[in-house]
Every structure is written in C-alpha cells, then in structure tokens.
Amino acid sequence: INLFSLSPFIFYLDPLLVKAARGDPVSRPPAWMMRQAGRYMAVYRKLAEKHPSFRERSETTDLIVEISLQPWEAFRPDGVIIFSDILTPLPAFGVPFDIEEVRGPVIQSPIRSEDDLKALHPIDLEKLHFVGESLKILRQEVGGHAAVLGFVGAPWTIATYIVEGGTTRTYTTIKSMCHTAPNLLRTLLSHLTKAISEYIIYQVESGAHCIQIFDSWGGQLPPDMWEQWSKPYITEIVSVVRNKCPKTPLVLYINGNGGLLERMKGTGVDVIGLDWTVDMADARKRLGPRGHILNLGHGVLVGTPEEAVAHFFDVSKSLNYDGSSQNQSMEESKLLV
C-alpha cells in the first residue's frame, strides 16, 4: 500500500519552525534565510547557466524543486522556502509580465484606468500548477525535518508593479493614484486581495506549512497611509486564510518596517519579520518578548561565502533555550517577534 496516496502529510510531527511560529515551546530558535537559494551558491549559478531564463527556473516544477532543495542539501535549515517570485501569479489573474535582464520585471499593460481593470479576472489556479506540484514534492522530500514555506506578495506591493509597469524607485504613479483615483486603486487592491487569499490557500493545500506575506514596498508609505492602503487588505487576507486554514502560521515582512511594527501586529499575523534596521531589543519592548525565529533581513547577498552560511546554521543549531526563562517569556505575550 502506498501510504502517501492516502494522505502525504499526516505522518510527521510539526517541524521546529512551525512550532515556534505558533508560539509553542521550542528547545532552540529555528533558522532559515529569505532568498535562501540563489547566486551565492555555486550549484545555483551552474544551473542558471544552463537555464538562463528566471521564469523558466521559477515556473518549471523540476527546476523549482531542485533549486529549493539546494540550500536544504547543503545546510539543513529549519525552513525550506519554495523558489518562486511574488509576481508569479500575475498571469493567472490577467496581468502578463516579462523579466528583462537589466530592467527586471516589465508589465507592458499597466493598470491605470477603469478600462484597464477589465483585463483582470478571478485567479486561475490551474495556471499555477507548477507551484502546487513543487510544494507537494518538497513536503515529501524534507519530511518532518523542516518546514516548507510558501509565500505571496501583499496587495499594495503587487499593485506597485501593476500600476508602475515594473520596478520603480519613486512609486510616483501609484502614490499619486492614492489621491487622484482612490476608487480605482481600491478596486485593484480588492481584486488582488481575493486572488492572493485563494493563492495562499492553494499553497497550503498543496503542502506549505507556513506562508510569508511580503509587503516589500509597504515601507514606502508613511504609517498613516500604510494604515489606509495596505493594512486593511492584509487583514482581510489573514481573516480569509484563518477561516480556511486555521492551523497555518502566517508571517508578515516589510522592508523598512521600523515605524510600522505596532500596526503590523494589528493585522492578526502570527509572526512579524524584522528588517535589518530594527533593533531586536526595541522590537521586543514594542511587541512583546515571546519567541524568535532566526533569519536575515532580506536574504543572502551575492558573494557571501557558502562557508559563512554553513557557519550561520551551525551556530544556530548550537543554541539552547533555558527552560525556565523560555516558559516565563511564553506567558508574557501572544505575539512572536
């Protein structure tokens, strides 16, 4: 009998990272790295030479699995994040895009008018089959030894690409839209909220233990504007996913989030990711001292020696919590920093 054909995910206890994300007692802080796979690894660079298209690498099941497992095989982190991109689901709801070598993501038909909204449609998850297939395989490959992480972009961050037509440094068009066409922007953000919610649920049902929400460009907004143009949509996503997948921890990460920590807490997520500008002691005072997942601000810089990454994980695995102090801190707060 092939037990996996019955249910592939019921034979393992929760991995360490999942326990920590839920706020359960753990023996040490779990560790993983955002952008864990990438050009700092020789095996990735070799594979990228053979498959130079990023979209091919991130939209082909075999390649997604191989790349996602490269850091797992090298370093045995506590989390294995799927190799993908926050823009991957765009074509599945009506926004085609390309990735150019120099310019990066390019959207030939940005959405800037009511007529442009007509291109949008409900998300077609069949067009994202490679994501679901990859998560299922990754879940089986790592077993119960690590958490499999999926991820999405937050509505505001995805909207910046769709409105601006690609990467930008100034965010002029979408910031102007907040004032000149607020109803248009709200309609776009609402559509993205529904699509992203369904995409998260699809990832969880395909095998993801945890989901990280990247509001990468949320930090480009002043706190009061983030409260208006990003927070409500993230909060709605959290509510929808909670209803469907109540045991799946959700992580929220924002670049430049030092002025947003308390507001991030109000979204209802389980875990708040700190960027490199936030002092952890200050964050604990503001959010509470409960728990810790060891990570890096925004991934591994190109040129980082692989030996340094290995040392990072070796040191992380040597850490041990003192039982009494850990139990005391567990009682003091309900939020994981």
Secondary structure, 3 states (H helix, E strand, C coil): CCHHHCCCCCCCCCCHHHHHHHCCCCCCCCECCCCCCCCCCHHHHHHHHHCCCHHHHHCCHHHHHHHHHHHHHHHCCCEEECCCCCCCCHHHHCCCCEEECCCEEECCCCCCCCCHHHHCCCCCHHHHHHHHHHHHHHHHHHCCCCEEEEEEECHHHHHHHHHHCECCCCCHHHHHHHHHCHHHHHHHHHHHHHHHHHHHHHHHHHCCCEEEEECCCHHHCCHHHHHHHCHHHHHHHHHHHHHHCCCCCEEEECCCCCCCHHHHHCCCCCEEECCCCCCHHHHHHHHCCCCCCECCCCCCCCCCCHHHHHHHHHHHHHCCCCHHHHHHHHHHCCCEC
